[in-house]
Amino acid sequence: MPGEFITLSRQDERCREYLLGRIEPQIQALPVKSFAVDSSREKVTFQVLPMNQLLRPPLWVVLAQAFRLNELNLTWAPLAVVAAWLWAQGTDFSGLVLALALLALSGVQGGIFLLNDFYDHMRGLDRLSSRRGSQVIQRGWLRAWQARLWAWGMLGLGGSLGLLALGLASPPGGFLPLALLVSFALIAGLILAWAPRRLRRWALPDLFIFLSLGPALTLGLALLLGGEGGQEVLALGAVFGLLALLSFHLRGLESLKAEHSWLGRLGFDRSHRLLLWELRLFPLLSFALLWFWGTPLWAWGASPLLALGCWGLLLPDLQVGRSPWSSSLRQLGAKTLALHGALGAWLMILSLYGFR
Amino acid sequence: MEQPKRELKLRDLKIFDRQDFPSYLPKLNALYDDLFSSGKGFRSRLIQMMAGPLALKAEQVHLLAQTIEFIHNASLLHDDLVDRSALRRNKPTAWLKYSPEYAVLAGDYLLARVMVNLSRYGNLRLIQYTAEIISDLLEGEWIQDTLVDDWNVGLGQLDQVHNLKTASLFKWCLRAPFLIRENYSEELHELLEEMGGLLGLLFQRSDDLLDFDVRNGEGKAILGDLKSGYLNSFGAFLAHGLSPEQKSRLKDCTTLEEIGQVVGEGKFQARVAEFDEINQRFIDLYLHHADSLAELLPDKERPLVSNLKQLPHPLYWRK
């Protein structure tokens, strides 16, 4: 697509306006290069295009990509299993609270992802790697200020629905434990969206991911729906948390050169070996977690699926990956997410029918 | 020992001189005679083009031109052995004609010579940058080797490889003349780095199109990359969106007719046009950066910008 280029210094107030997309509505400015990223000397080159030259899909497609709806199973899957299990245990919970929790989680998760994309765009980090984030801002599908608005809107909506769910819920042991968990998850999510590079080097995001998509999530959901926060819920959360973390690590392997993470410090060979062992051991570890602290039904139900997924689907792709640039590694993150969703669906079905 | 001054003659710039290498090492000078007697010397011509407006001295131009050609040709000696290529510039490759050991050692010797020459000159920043470029070159070659037989490699991944392997030398050609003049402005060098990167990208992509016989006026042998199990940038672009079955058939193609049957003849030409459109955008971006460069240069150096602006179009479009 033809278009003019303009390079602006960070000191130039127009640069921020161009980055935010607060320019004439009939044109769009796509940043194509940043010099001296994240420094006071930074200059950004924009390609200025007429809006009618941009091929933009329908808004619902844009928003689905912006909020990364394909990753919703990270929160939906644990919720589905916890709800099914509590119901099978005879816990009486409100369908409205469940629905509100589902929507709240979706809003918060999508909002955090999009907010992360916004900050990466404003700081120029998305110009360092073209596979970072949802790419809706880089492609000109959403202006940055619109992305920020949508992100905070979704966070606000998710938060409001979450508060409503809290208000309608009757958690055993009072609201304090639940309120603490929710606060932790929100703060963790916002820090992750905004995390400076040095935080990533010390595995703190890994810990946040494991907890907020794992035990903290399942425990919070169980309390919200009126169940007890027993060891079964924590064991289930640990399995989902580890699987979410595995997905995060496998995607990190691909961007090892650009990422400033502890995986990057290990280097490709050691990270590759570590992940191979993670995949080999994960089904066994999950079985042990669910057998000793979860339920035998989950343990026996999860294991074949996880074994098939890890050993049959993921391990071959990881084994043939010879470098961070190997194409087989690019598919690993998406396949792990699919496995996460499949596990949730399967355990939900088992929980519903296993106790009949 | 002080080197005798060499008079600068732009067209007669002699990169290789037997005097510079020990005659007691058998076959070494014969190997270099073969190597330096052919080739377009594009990179050293780029140095000469930079030299005029920057008023470089003859010995500085010779040093830079020789350095870049030594590095480039060292990489060719090693590449041909790594890839097991039989021909280079329509002649038998050095590792076949002499031996693999001699090819490796001759390449290493050129790189060592570069370090000797630069350290004698004494510009530490230039030495440091040259060492970084050599390591980028090797890194790119290393990564490229891991992508052989990877038929799902993406254009983005290949661009990263080419940025290291090909573009690094172009970046050096643009930056080294300023470094030897002791102009170390960060802003200037960042811009030159970006411009060099774009030139390298365009050069590589044009070369990759040649392999599919697109604008192959030189009559170079085609489909060499594909036959070696390597999907080059246009190959990756062409393969994007093909089914696994089509990709499997693509990798077995040995002629353009077969490729046309796999992807569809009309589709092939359409993809060439799309690829050209994308790369024309990079040419436009390069020209924009050249305008920005003009603002950073003093008046007497600004003619350099019009020289640089003439480069990308013939480099990519081969006319």
Boltz contact constraints between the chains, C-beta under 6 A:
constraints:
  - contact:
      token1: [A, 5]
      token2: [B, 285]
      max_distance: 6.0
  - contact:
      token1: [A, 5]
      token2: [B, 288]
      max_distance: 6.0
  - contact:
      token1: [A, 7]
      token2: [B, 292]
      max_distance: 6.0
  - contact:
      token1: [A, 35]
      token2: [B, 190]
      max_distance: 6.0
  - contact:
      token1: [A, 130]
      token2: [B, 156]
      max_distance: 6.0
  - contact:
      token1: [A, 322]
      token2: [B, 146]
      max_distance: 6.0
  - contact:
      token1: [A, 323]
      token2: [B, 143]
      max_distance: 6.0
  - contact:
      token1: [A, 323]
      token2: [B, 146]
      max_distance: 6.0
  - contact:
      token1: [A, 325]
      token2: [B, 143]
      max_distance: 6.0
  - contact:
      token1: [A, 325]
      token2: [B, 157]
      max_distance: 6.0
  - contact:
      token1: [A, 326]
      token2: [B, 150]
      max_distance: 6.0
  - contact:
      token1: [A, 327]
      token2: [B, 150]
      max_distance: 6.0
  - contact:
      token1: [A, 327]
      token2: [B, 152]
      max_distance: 6.0
  - contact:
      token1: [A, 327]
      token2: [B, 153]
      max_distance: 6.0
